[in-house]
Amino acid sequence: MSMSASYDEVEKFVRDEVAALTAAAPEAVTADTVLVGSNRVVDSADLVMLLLAAEEFARDNLNVAFDWTSDSAMSEARSTLR
C-alpha cells in the first residue's frame, strides 16, 4: 500500500481487523457494526487491539503518528475517544 491509502483500503483494513478479533466473516462486518457502546461486537481488550492495529496501519500506510497522550486525546470534551 502507498503512503496515501484510499478510503476503501482503510475501511477494508478496519473490517478485516474487526472480523479477525470477533471470528466473524469479513462480509459480516459492515459500516453499521457497533464498536463502542451497547450492542458492541468487541470487548474492551479487543478495542485496544483494534486501536493499536489502526495506529500501526496509519504509521505504515498514511505516514501518520498517533499521540495517545496528547491533551486533546485525553480530554473528555475534545477526545475522539469519548
N, C-alpha and C positions, 0 to 999 in steps of 0.2 A: 504494500500500500504506500502511496505517496504521502508527503507531509501535508497534504490537504485532502483528507478523506471526505467523501461525499456524505450527504445526509443519509442516503440509503446504506452506505457502508457502516456508518455509526449505528444506525438502527439495527442492522443485521448483527453487529457485534453485541449490542445490548440484548437482543432477543436470544442469540446463541448462548450468552453467558447465563441469562436467567433460566433458559432451558436446561443447561448443564447443572446449575445449582439446584433445580427443582426436579430433575429427572423427567421433565416434560418433553414432548416432541417440540422441536423448534417452531413448527407451524401453529402450535397451540398457544404460543406466546405472541400476543398482539399489542398494538398501541394502547389498548384498554386494560391490559394486565396491571393489576394493582401491586405496587411495590412497597408502599408505606401506608399505614392506617389500617382500618378494618378491612377484612377480606383480602389481606395481602397474601401473596404467594411465597414470600421469602420471610424467614425469621431474621432477627437482628444480626446474627452471625453471618448469614448468607448476604444480607445487605452490605455489611462491612466488606465481605469478599468481593461483591459486585463493585463497590466503590473503589477498592484497591485495583481491581482489574481495569476499571474505567480510567483510573489515574495512569496506569501503565500504557493503556491504549492511547490516551491523549498525548503522553510524552513521546511515544514511539511513532505515532501516525499524524499528529497535529502540531508537534513541537510546542506543546502547552504543558506548563508545570503547575500542579495543584499546590496550594499552600493551605493545608488543613488548619493551621494555627493562626491565620490572619485574623484581624479584628472583625472583618465582615463575615468570615466563615463561622466565627464563634458567637456572633451577635444574634440574640433571639429575634431582634427586629429586622435584621438585614440578611441573615443567612439564607442561602438557597436550600439548606438542610432543615429548615424549620417545619 
